[in-house]
Amino acid sequence: MPRYLIIADYTAQGEEGLLAKGGTARRASVTEMVEGLGGRIETFDFAFGADDVFVVCELPDNVTAAAIGLAVGASGLVATRTVVLLTPEEIDEAAAKHAEYHGPGQ
């Protein structure tokens, strides 16, 4: 199953909800959503700095990843970015494919 890194940043209202119910409740809610869509959470971590949460998960496909992004973003409480993760073996496969590319102006 494809793997994704979801990076989340809370709004002030989202942080209020986090303070009210805690981190484990947030992880449980996200896990329920992901599993309900046929996926699996690998890691769920809070962080200091510009980004608040990092989630690595397996999802059935890009459409499912997009559905999560839409649902979470529509809440207005969290902004997300999603990164598709590739294994070293997938990079080997990509490197074996010849992509004819000409840079701008070439």
C-alpha positions in Angstrom: 0.0 0.0 0.0 1.3 3.5 -0.8 2.8 5.5 2.2 2.2 9.1 2.9 3.7 11.7 5.3 0.9 14.1 6.4 2.2 17.3 8.0 -0.4 19.2 10.0 -0.5 22.7 11.5 -3.2 23.7 13.9 -5.1 27.0 13.9 -5.6 28.8 17.2 -9.1 27.1 17.4 -7.5 23.7 16.6 -5.0 24.2 19.4 -7.8 25.0 21.8 -9.4 21.7 20.9 -6.1 19.9 21.4 -5.7 21.5 24.8 -9.2 20.5 25.8 -9.0 16.8 24.8 -5.3 16.0 24.6 -2.9 14.4 22.2 -4.0 10.8 22.7 -7.6 11.7 21.8 -6.3 13.4 18.6 -4.3 10.4 17.6 -7.3 8.1 18.2 -9.5 10.3 16.1 -7.0 10.4 13.2 -6.4 6.6 13.5 -10.2 6.0 13.3 -10.5 8.1 10.2 -7.5 6.5 8.4 -8.6 2.9 9.4 -12.2 3.7 8.3 -10.8 4.5 4.8 -8.8 1.2 4.7 -5.5 2.6 5.8 -3.1 2.2 8.7 -1.2 4.7 10.9 2.6 3.9 11.2 3.5 6.9 13.3 1.8 9.9 14.8 4.0 12.5 16.4 3.6 16.0 17.7 6.6 18.4 17.1 8.0 21.8 18.2 8.5 24.4 15.5 6.6 25.5 12.4 4.8 22.2 12.0 2.6 20.7 14.8 2.0 17.0 13.7 3.7 14.4 11.5 1.8 11.3 10.6 3.2 8.5 8.5 0.4 6.3 7.2 -0.4 3.7 4.6 -3.5 4.5 2.4 -5.1 2.6 -0.4 -4.4 5.3 -3.0 -3.9 9.0 -3.8 -7.7 9.6 -4.0 -8.0 8.4 -0.3 -5.1 10.7 0.6 -6.9 13.6 -1.1 -10.1 12.8 0.7 -8.3 13.1 4.0 -6.8 16.4 3.0 -10.1 17.8 1.9 -12.0 16.6 5.1 -9.3 17.9 7.5 -8.9 21.2 5.6 -12.6 21.8 5.5 -12.8 21.7 9.3 -10.9 25.0 9.3 -9.0 23.8 12.4 -6.0 22.2 10.7 -4.0 22.8 7.6 -2.2 19.8 6.1 0.4 19.0 3.5 0.7 15.5 2.1 4.0 14.0 0.8 4.0 10.7 -1.1 6.7 8.5 0.3 8.7 6.1 -1.9 10.8 3.1 -0.9 14.4 2.8 -2.0 13.2 0.0 -4.3 10.7 2.2 -6.0 13.4 4.8 -6.6 15.5 2.0 -8.2 12.5 1.3 -10.5 12.2 4.9 -11.4 15.9 5.2 -12.1 15.6 2.3 -14.5 13.0 4.1 -16.6 14.3 6.4 -19.2 12.6 9.8 -19.2 13.6 12.0 -22.1 13.8 15.5 -20.7 14.9 18.8 -22.3 15.4 21.7 -19.9 13.9 25.1 -20.6 15.6 26.6 -23.6 17.4 23.4 -24.6 
